[in-house]
Amino acid sequence: MQISFRHSLFGSRVEESLRIEPDGGFTLVRLRYEEARTAEYYGQERAVWQQGWWVVEGRSSRLGELHLRVPSDNDLRLTVGGSVLSAVGLTQSGGLLRLAAGPCV
């Protein structure tokens, strides 16, 4: 799964790649930042310049759920397989979006 959005302070693109785990939850596997200052903002000292992006790999972290705040004017998108979804249309009141992955049965 990939989450892509514009950073709220800098306006530059950010992409987060996550693996959906068979037993539930997500593993963050790759981060891409359009600008070095955005990577620095998140404390990513190991970002490497690759094909026009600052990329961080190898810092896998497991997440049970994702809680996202999605302002109505944000273009946050979720890509799962070949499907691209606008997160704005999926939010609850207040622009909140909760994502969870359950175990495969």
TAJOHU-V723086 format. One record per residue. N is the residue number from 1. RES is the residue in three letters. OMEGA is omega in whole degrees, 0 to 359 (999 if undefined). NEAR is the number of other ideal C-beta (glycine too) atoms within 8 Angstrom. D_FIRST is the distance of its C-alpha to the first C-alpha in Angstrom with 2 decimals. Layout:
# TAJOHU-V723086
n	res	omega	near	d_first
N	RES	OMEGA	NEAR	D_FIRST
N	RES	OMEGA	NEAR	D_FIRST
This chain:
# TAJOHU-V723086
n	res	omega	near	d_first
1	MET	178	10	0.00
2	GLN	174	9	3.76
3	ILE	177	13	6.81
4	SER	184	10	10.04
5	PHE	172	10	13.50
6	ARG	180	9	17.13
7	HIS	186	11	18.62
8	SER	180	5	21.21
9	LEU	188	5	24.03
10	PHE	180	8	23.73
11	GLY	180	5	22.01
12	SER	183	11	20.10
13	ARG	174	10	16.50
14	VAL	175	13	13.91
15	GLU	177	11	10.34
16	GLU	178	11	8.30
17	SER	181	11	5.84
18	LEU	174	13	5.14
19	ARG	175	8	6.09
20	ILE	186	7	6.85
21	GLU	181	10	10.59
22	PRO	180	5	13.14
23	ASP	178	6	15.49
24	GLY	179	9	13.35
25	GLY	185	10	11.58
26	PHE	170	14	8.91
27	THR	177	11	9.81
28	LEU	186	12	9.49
29	VAL	183	8	10.12
30	ARG	175	10	10.67
31	LEU	176	16	12.04
32	ARG	181	13	13.66
33	TYR	180	17	16.60
34	GLU	182	10	18.80
35	GLU	179	9	21.87
36	ALA	183	8	23.32
37	ARG	177	8	24.54
38	THR	176	14	21.09
39	ALA	179	13	20.21
40	GLU	179	8	23.68
41	TYR	180	9	23.21
42	TYR	178	8	20.51
43	GLY	182	5	22.81
44	GLN	181	11	20.89
45	GLU	184	4	24.03
46	ARG	179	7	22.34
47	ALA	181	12	20.57
48	VAL	179	7	21.51
49	TRP	180	6	22.14
50	GLN	173	7	20.30
51	GLN	174	3	20.62
52	GLY	179	4	21.02
53	TRP	168	10	18.48
54	TRP	190	15	19.05
55	VAL	174	12	16.54
56	VAL	177	14	16.25
57	GLU	175	7	15.18
58	GLY	177	5	16.50
59	ARG	183	8	16.36
60	SER	174	7	14.12
61	SER	184	6	14.42
62	ARG	180	8	13.73
63	LEU	178	10	13.06
64	GLY	180	7	14.27
65	GLU	174	8	13.14
66	LEU	176	11	11.97
67	HIS	185	7	14.87
68	LEU	171	11	14.58
69	ARG	186	8	17.65
70	VAL	176	13	17.26
71	PRO	184	7	20.60
72	SER	180	6	21.66
73	ASP	182	3	22.16
74	ASN	180	11	18.67
75	ASP	181	6	16.33
76	LEU	181	12	13.07
77	ARG	175	11	10.37
78	LEU	177	12	7.00
79	THR	179	11	5.52
80	VAL	186	7	4.66
81	GLY	178	4	6.98
82	GLY	183	2	9.74
83	SER	176	6	9.73
84	VAL	182	6	9.81
85	LEU	172	10	11.02
86	SER	182	9	13.35
87	ALA	181	13	13.08
88	VAL	180	10	16.88
89	GLY	182	6	17.58
90	LEU	187	9	15.76
91	THR	172	11	17.63
92	GLN	179	7	20.63
93	SER	181	5	23.89
94	GLY	178	6	23.84
95	GLY	180	11	20.40
96	LEU	178	11	18.66
97	LEU	178	13	15.24
98	ARG	179	9	14.49
99	LEU	177	9	11.26
100	ALA	176	8	11.96
101	ALA	180	8	10.97
102	GLY	179	5	14.22
103	PRO	176	6	15.64
104	CYS	179	5	15.81
105	VAL	999	2	19.44
